[in-house]
Amino acid sequence: MLKIKKFGWLFTISLVVVLTINFIVGHGGVNKAIAQSSGGGKETLVMVTSADYPPYEFRETATGSNEIIGFDVDIAKYIANELGFELEIRDSDFNGIIPALQSRRADFAMAGMTPTAERRQNVDFSEIYYEARNTIVAKKGSNLTQSEDLAGKTVGIQLGSIQETEAKKIAETVKGITIKPLNKTSEIIQEVKAGRIDAAIIEDTIAKGFVGSNPDLEFNTIPNAEEAGSAIAFPKGSERVDDFNRVLQQMKENGELERLVKKWFENQGKSETASTATSDTSLSFARIAPSIPYILEGIRVTLLFTALSAFLGFIWGTILSLFKISTIKPLSWFANAYTSVFRGTPLLLQIAIVYYATPQLTGYDIPALLAGVITFTLNSGAYISETIRGGILAVDKGQREAALSLGIPYRPMMLDIILPQAIKNILPALVNESIALLKDSALVSTIGVADLLRRAQIVGAEKYIYFEPLIFAGVIYYLMVMSLTWGGYALERKLQRSS
C-alpha cells in the first residue's frame, strides 16, 4: 500500500510538471505549424532578430511593453502586411541568427545584417535596403580618425558582424592591430570606456546613440573596404526572396522607406537617453527607473525555469545514481558514460545543440524556454547523480543488511530506508547545486529567453548604458540566492531536529 502511495504521488507530481511545460510551450509557440495557423486565418511569417541594436531593433521597456520596435521591425511589418501575413518576432543573440535560419526556426531575419560573401554561402539575401558606414569609436581626444591610426591598438567588434570582417581587412594592411570580438555592442562600448580596448568599429547609426549618451566618447567615420548595407536574410533556397524584393522596391518608390529612415535615424543621439547622459565615472539608476518593472518581470521566468530544472534534474539524477550502483552492467556503463559526456562539455554548448539542432533533426520547433529546461535537466542530472550516489554509499551497510534479513525487497528498501537517509546527508550539496542552477539559468538568455539577465541587457541596449541595469539584476540574483540559502538552512535544521 505504501509503495502504491509513493508511486501515486510521483505520478501526480510528474503530471503537474508535464502540464506546466505544456503550458509554457503553448504560450511560447509550439511549432511553426501552429504559428502559421494563427492570426484569424492568415499565415504567420517568423522573423528572428537581436533586439539589442537600437535604432534597428530594441525594446521600449519604459512603457512596460515587451514589444520589439525599431527601423527593421517597421519594415518587416510593412512587408508582412503587403504580402498578407501576420508577423511573429523572435529574439536571439546576433551570432545565433544564421543558425536559426539554417534550422528553419524562422522565415527571415532582420538585424542590420550585411550580405557578405561568407554569409551568402549559408543564407540568401534580399536587396540592400539601407546603406551604412563604419566608424571608429574611442575615448574623446584619442585622435583615432582613420584606419591607419589603429596600428598597434586593440579594437573591439561584435562577433559575427560585418564590422568583424572590416576589422580583419584593415588588419591586413595596418600592422599590429589586435581584434577582440564580443557578443554585444554595449559590451564593446564598456570595454572602450574601461580602457581595456583602445577603440571599436561600429556602424555610424549605432555609434551616434552611444556617443550621444556617453560624452566621454567620440567617433569618426571611416571608408568601408567594400559596399556595406543592411539586407534581409532568408534560409537557403527560400521562395520568399523575390516577394520581399518587390515590396522593398515599392517602399523605395513610394517614399515609405525614406520616411522610416527619417523616423529612426534623423534624431539619433539626441533622444532622452542623450539628454540625461552622465560622465564616465558616475552611475545614474534614475535612467533605468522607468524600466525597472520590465526587468522585474524576468524574476518569474528565472524562478520557473530554475524550479522545473531542479525538480526534473533531481529525479533524473536519482535514476542515474541507481543505475551507477546497479549490478546490471549495461545500466552502470550507460550512467557513467552519460555523466562523462555532460560533465565534460560546456553547458552553453549543450544549450545551443538542443535549441538549434532539434528543429533540424526532428522538424520540431522547440521553444527556447523548453530547450533550456531540457538542457539543464540533463546537465544537472549528471552532477546530482554523483552526489546522490555518494550519499547512498555513505549510508551504513548495516541498514541494507538488516532490511535484506527482514525480507524487504530491493525497491522498497531503497525508497523507504536508504534514499531518505542519503538525501538527508547530502542536503547541503543539493542546496549548493540548486544555487548554481539559479545562477547558471542566466545562460538561457543566449537563446532569447526573456529571463532576468536578458531583460537587464535589453534595457542597457535601449538606454545606451551598461552598468546600471546589470548591477540592478545582480542585486536581485543575490537576494534570490540568499533566500534559497536560508531556506536550505531551515530545512536542514528541521531534519536534524526530527532525527
C-alpha atoms as one frame of an Amber mdcrd trajectory, in Angstrom:
protein
   0.000   0.000   0.000   2.855   2.309   0.890   4.543   1.596  -2.432   1.333
   2.355  -4.354   1.002   5.645  -2.463   4.563   6.639  -3.248   4.228   5.947
  -6.954   0.854   7.658  -6.985   2.402  10.823  -5.590   5.320  10.550  -8.024
   2.900  10.162 -10.925   0.873  13.166  -9.763   3.934  15.397  -9.415   5.267
  14.299 -12.802   1.885  15.014 -14.369   1.902  18.528 -12.895   5.392  19.117
 -14.332   4.340  17.875 -17.762   1.248  20.095 -17.741   3.382  23.076 -16.676
   5.812  22.511 -19.532   2.906  22.132 -21.947   1.587  25.452 -20.662   4.971
  27.054 -21.314   5.162  25.527 -24.772   1.610  26.528 -25.553   2.365  30.133
 -24.726   5.776  30.174 -26.377   4.809  28.907 -29.801   4.780  25.131 -30.087
   5.920  24.998 -33.658   5.657  26.822 -36.910   2.579  24.915 -37.973   0.664
  26.299 -35.023   2.148  29.760 -35.521   1.107  29.786 -39.155  -2.485  28.975
 -38.329  -2.876  31.977 -36.040  -3.998  35.485 -36.814  -7.551  34.965 -37.984
  -6.723  32.620 -40.845  -3.601  34.471 -42.025  -0.337  32.608 -42.184   2.437
  33.887 -39.943   5.917  34.878 -41.019   8.515  34.294 -38.298  11.290  36.877
 -38.108  14.395  36.378 -35.962  16.403  39.366 -34.750  18.719  40.550 -31.993
  16.738  43.155 -30.078  19.724  44.944 -28.560  20.663  47.124 -31.522  18.812
  50.439 -31.426  17.509  52.036 -33.545  17.304  48.945 -35.788  15.586  46.722
 -33.207  15.150  47.134 -29.459  12.507  47.075 -26.741  10.765  50.167 -25.396
  10.918  48.927 -21.811   9.914  52.159 -20.075   6.297  51.724 -21.182   6.118
  48.229 -19.666   5.684  46.736 -23.129   7.596  43.656 -24.167   7.202  44.547
 -27.843  10.265  44.775 -30.069  10.332  48.031 -32.049  12.730  49.794 -34.414
  13.619  50.538 -38.013  13.868  46.899 -39.101  10.655  45.998 -37.288   8.673
  48.706 -39.076   9.990  47.490 -42.427   9.137  43.881 -41.559   5.597  44.831
 -40.507   5.053  46.760 -43.715   6.273  43.848 -45.862   4.222  41.270 -43.952
   1.110  43.401 -44.305   1.664  43.905 -48.044   2.125  40.158 -48.548  -0.923
  39.289 -46.424   0.874  37.684 -43.468   0.872  38.103 -39.727   4.315  38.774
 -38.244   5.898  36.949 -35.295   9.231  38.271 -33.998  11.690  36.078 -32.095
  14.671  37.424 -30.186  18.145  35.883 -30.191  21.812  36.746 -29.801  23.235
  38.120 -33.047  25.528  35.136 -33.569  22.508  32.819 -33.270  20.566  34.403
 -36.141  22.092  32.453 -39.036  21.833  29.110 -37.145  18.156  29.919 -36.575
  17.656  30.354 -40.323  19.638  27.233 -41.151  17.499  25.163 -38.780  14.331
  26.714 -40.311  13.290  28.225 -36.977  12.441  31.433 -38.820  11.341  32.531
 -42.291  13.668  35.537 -42.424  15.992  37.666 -40.316  16.494  41.410 -39.962
  19.229  42.738 -37.685  21.130  45.388 -39.619  22.831  42.469 -41.373  25.204
  42.976 -44.311  25.222  40.327 -47.094  28.878  39.306 -47.087  30.266  36.551
 -49.311  30.731  34.278 -46.302  27.139  34.726 -45.182  25.819  34.138 -48.700
  27.268  30.634 -48.523  24.831  29.821 -45.701  21.773  32.030 -46.296  20.119
  34.037 -49.075  19.697  37.826 -49.003  17.333  40.438 -50.341  18.458  43.662
 -51.948  20.166  46.151 -49.635  17.554  48.421 -48.073  19.821  50.768 -46.084
  23.394  51.889 -46.707  25.610  52.071 -43.644  29.045  53.429 -42.814  31.540
  52.219 -40.258  33.051  54.406 -37.568  35.904  54.250 -35.079  34.591  54.824
 -31.546  37.201  55.754 -28.932  37.692  57.920 -25.863  37.474  61.627 -26.538
  40.859  63.045 -27.502  42.237  59.726 -28.760  42.580  61.155 -32.293  41.794
  57.823 -33.953  40.322  59.336 -37.104  41.354  56.831 -39.792  42.210  53.169
 -40.202  45.975  53.813 -40.133  45.659  55.278 -36.624  44.660  51.833 -35.314
  48.197  50.447 -35.743  49.278  48.773 -32.505  45.788  49.184 -30.991  43.283
  46.689 -29.600  39.994  47.031 -31.478  36.625  45.655 -30.349  33.990  44.352
 -32.767  30.697  42.458 -32.477  31.092  38.732 -33.049  29.687  37.671 -36.421
  29.093  41.246 -37.624  30.230  42.951 -40.828  32.496  45.097 -38.631  34.436
  41.941 -37.730  35.139  41.362 -41.422  36.003  45.033 -41.855  38.455  44.939
 -38.937  40.184  41.855 -40.339  40.634  43.563 -43.723  42.068  46.652 -42.042
  44.456  44.403 -40.082  45.816  43.033 -43.373  47.150  46.464 -44.339  47.632
  48.113 -40.942  50.049  46.105 -38.830  49.836  45.495 -35.107  46.048  45.552
 -34.714  44.596  43.160 -32.123  40.946  42.294 -32.743  38.743  41.496 -29.737
  35.315  40.011 -30.619  32.438  40.443 -28.120  28.786  39.396 -28.236  27.060
  42.753 -27.750  27.721  46.322 -28.804  27.088  47.553 -25.266  29.874  45.282
 -24.018  32.255  46.714 -26.627  31.463  50.288 -25.576  32.054  49.436 -21.932
  35.431  47.911 -22.813  36.379  51.185 -24.518  35.251  53.222 -21.509  37.157
  50.921 -19.135  40.325  51.250 -21.211  40.658  47.521 -21.879  40.472  48.177
 -25.617  41.592  51.265 -27.475  38.740  51.582 -29.965  35.734  49.884 -31.518
  34.484  49.651 -35.075  30.709  50.215 -35.043  28.088  51.239 -37.581  27.525
  55.007 -37.680  23.842  54.986 -36.691  24.623  52.905 -33.594  27.749  54.897
 -32.739  25.776  58.156 -32.684  23.470  56.819 -29.986  26.277  55.597 -27.752
  28.363  58.748 -28.164  25.297  60.905 -27.501  24.739  59.030 -24.244  28.426
  58.903 -23.278  30.027  62.351 -23.669  33.470  60.937 -22.861  33.473  59.131
 -26.230  33.866  60.271 -29.836  33.518  58.643 -33.241  34.972  59.174 -36.686
  33.641  57.748 -39.937  35.976  55.552 -41.980  35.561  54.322 -45.580  34.360
  50.742 -45.902  36.616  48.222 -47.590  33.594  47.134 -49.634  29.980  48.199
 -50.110  28.156  47.843 -46.810  24.477  47.956 -46.059  21.614  46.125 -44.423
  19.656  43.378 -46.165  17.067  40.768 -45.191  18.402  37.233 -44.698  16.489
  34.057 -45.609  17.078  30.303 -45.310  18.990  28.947 -48.286  16.638  28.389
 -51.235  13.780  30.419 -49.739  10.942  31.178 -52.142  10.167  34.481 -50.410
  13.192  36.480 -51.600  11.539  37.811 -54.779   8.362  38.845 -52.933  10.376
  40.765 -50.326  12.469  42.471 -53.004   9.301  43.549 -54.799   7.898  45.183
 -51.633  11.259  46.790 -50.787  11.349  48.359 -54.264   7.805  49.558 -53.730
   8.821  51.149 -50.392  11.693  52.976 -52.112   9.431  54.292 -54.866   6.521
  55.455 -52.673   8.787  57.132 -50.078   7.897  54.789 -47.212  11.496  53.678
 -46.729  12.747  57.260 -46.633  10.054  58.108 -44.079  11.224  55.279 -41.811
  14.854  56.356 -42.191  13.969  59.861 -41.004  11.794  58.472 -38.195  14.520
  56.281 -36.698  17.841  57.880 -37.701  17.366  61.625 -38.033  17.368  62.357
 -34.289  19.750  59.568 -33.315  21.883  60.617 -30.333  19.503  63.466 -29.358
  16.956  61.314 -27.559  16.046  61.257 -23.910  18.976  58.995 -23.197  21.398
  61.545 -24.600  19.874  64.448 -22.698  20.347  62.637 -19.423  23.857  61.411
 -20.209  26.260  61.277 -17.312  30.006  61.331 -17.089  32.033  58.197 -17.482
  32.567  57.746 -13.728  29.091  58.191 -12.268  26.127  55.855 -12.037  22.566
  57.052 -12.506  19.912  54.480 -11.643  17.266  57.119 -12.340  17.875  56.438
 -16.032  16.587  52.868 -15.694  13.822  53.613 -13.163  11.004  53.587 -15.775
  12.209  50.178 -16.995  12.543  48.508 -13.586   9.075  46.853 -13.786  10.129
  45.320 -17.099  13.305  43.890 -15.539  11.392  42.558 -12.526   9.101  40.540
 -14.792  12.133  38.393 -15.548  12.148  37.058 -11.963   9.099  34.912 -12.707
  10.747  33.351 -15.759  14.024  32.745 -13.892  12.318  31.114 -10.890  10.015
  28.976 -13.048  12.944  27.787 -15.130  15.056  27.032 -12.037  12.255  25.185
 -10.225  11.428  22.956 -13.196  15.082  22.225 -13.970  15.931  21.472 -10.320
  12.956  19.155  -9.818  13.375  17.218 -13.054  17.164  17.165 -12.627  16.780
  15.643  -9.162  14.511  12.885 -10.490  16.836  12.141 -13.404  19.910  12.298
 -11.149  18.315   9.811  -8.732  17.646   7.385 -11.586  21.222   7.738 -12.853
  22.649   7.176  -9.367  20.666   3.931  -9.037  21.980   2.879 -12.453  25.543
   3.512 -11.275  25.268   1.248  -8.215  23.252  -1.358 -10.087  24.660  -4.837
 -10.615  23.321  -4.718 -14.187  26.443  -3.731 -16.100  24.787  -2.047 -19.155
  22.933   0.340 -16.828  26.123   1.162 -14.958  28.052   1.686 -18.198  25.326
   3.944 -19.611  25.145   6.111 -16.466  28.913   6.547 -16.256  29.253   7.359
 -19.967  26.338   9.802 -19.756  27.876  11.601 -16.773  31.232  11.781 -18.530
  29.723  13.435 -21.613  27.579  16.008 -19.799  30.265  16.922 -17.276  32.930
  17.035 -19.972  31.264  19.509 -22.356  30.314  23.177 -21.767  26.744  23.840
 -20.687  26.467  26.686 -23.209  27.352  24.253 -25.994  24.670  21.824 -24.797
  22.034  24.582 -24.823  22.948  25.574 -28.383  22.824  21.964 -29.590  19.402
  21.254 -28.050  17.915  24.551 -29.252  19.294  24.694 -32.791  19.736  21.001
 -33.645  16.282  19.815 -32.525  14.348  21.523 -35.385  16.964  20.482 -37.915
  16.945  16.809 -36.856  13.304  16.318 -35.877  11.343  19.147 -37.505  10.004
  20.182 -34.079  10.386  23.907 -33.398  11.272  23.612 -29.720  10.559  26.804
 -27.701  13.609  28.452 -26.152  12.444  28.042 -22.541  11.650  24.363 -23.015
  15.050  23.820 -24.655  16.662  25.425 -21.626  14.704  23.276 -19.157  15.611
  20.081 -21.037  19.305  21.018 -21.256  19.591  21.992 -17.593  17.708  18.854
 -16.549  20.090  16.627 -18.482  23.156  18.528 -17.280  22.087  18.866 -13.646
  21.128  15.190 -13.520  24.730  14.230 -14.347  26.117  16.226 -11.405  23.366
  15.305  -8.937  23.746  11.610  -9.742  27.288  11.636  -8.340  26.119  13.469
  -5.217  23.272  11.031  -4.608  25.496   8.035  -5.336  27.933   9.262  -2.708
  25.075   9.740  -0.259  23.783   6.214  -0.857  27.214   4.673  -0.377  27.662
   6.700   2.818  24.638   5.035   4.454  25.746   2.335   6.907  25.842  -1.064
   5.218  24.107  -2.455   8.259  20.906  -0.708   7.167  20.859  -2.659   3.927
  21.817  -5.919   5.596  19.076  -5.516   8.212  16.485  -4.814   5.526  17.516
  -7.833   3.484  17.468 -10.061   6.569  13.864  -8.958   7.192  12.951  -9.926
   3.639  12.317  -6.372   2.414  12.533  -6.224  -1.416  15.167  -4.042  -3.047
  12.874  -1.276  -4.347  11.025  -0.568  -1.050  14.347  -0.768   0.773  15.848
   1.940  -1.461  12.744   4.163  -1.414  11.874   3.883   2.282  15.192   3.263
   4.036  18.333   4.099   2.048  17.333   7.127  -0.093  15.731   9.166   2.758
  18.933   8.832   4.801  21.143   9.576   1.802  19.177  12.718   0.881  19.364
  13.945   4.467  23.151  13.569   4.382  23.597  15.301   1.028  21.077  18.117
   1.559  23.773  20.862   1.736  25.219  19.619  -1.555  21.760  19.627  -3.164
  21.177  23.204  -1.971  24.523  24.204  -3.498  23.508  22.579  -6.785  20.206
  24.498  -6.724  22.069  27.765  -6.122  24.415  27.030  -9.016  21.406  26.205
 -11.181  19.739  29.507 -10.297  22.826  31.491 -11.265  23.584  29.437 -14.360
  19.998  29.954 -15.527  21.238  33.262 -16.942  22.764  31.235 -19.795  19.313
  30.764 -21.345  19.417  34.462 -22.227  21.773  33.469 -25.073  18.906  31.727
 -26.903  16.477  34.595 -26.381  14.627  33.603 -23.188  13.455  36.840 -21.550
  14.808  35.991 -18.113  16.184  38.466 -15.585  19.610  38.887 -17.208  18.238
  39.156 -20.744  15.837  41.907 -19.696  18.638  43.830 -17.976  20.721  43.605
 -21.150  17.782  44.789 -23.240  17.300  47.836 -21.005  21.008  48.601 -21.245
  20.868  48.450 -25.033  17.828  50.709 -25.150  19.369  53.314 -22.819  22.899
  53.060 -24.277  24.257  52.212 -20.812  25.753  49.060 -19.299  26.431  49.040
 -15.580  23.173  50.241 -14.033  20.784  47.545 -15.336  23.332  44.770 -14.721
  24.027  45.941 -11.167  20.280  46.026 -10.510  19.906  42.495 -11.890  22.893
  41.363  -9.813  21.226  42.586  -6.610  18.081  40.645  -7.470  20.089  37.475
  -8.189  21.858  37.894  -4.843  18.573  38.245  -2.951  17.157  35.145  -4.653
  20.283  33.129  -3.856  20.238  34.272  -0.224  16.564  33.304   0.068  17.353
  29.853  -1.295  20.322  29.544   1.077  18.240  30.474   4.124  15.528  28.065
   3.033  18.133  25.292   2.791  19.432  26.068   6.290  15.907  25.996   7.702
  15.154  22.634   6.072  18.458  21.207   7.280  17.738  22.255  10.895  14.267
  20.790  10.707  15.607  17.447   9.502  18.240  17.446  12.247  15.594  18.007
  14.920  13.430  15.204  13.511  16.276  12.674  13.569
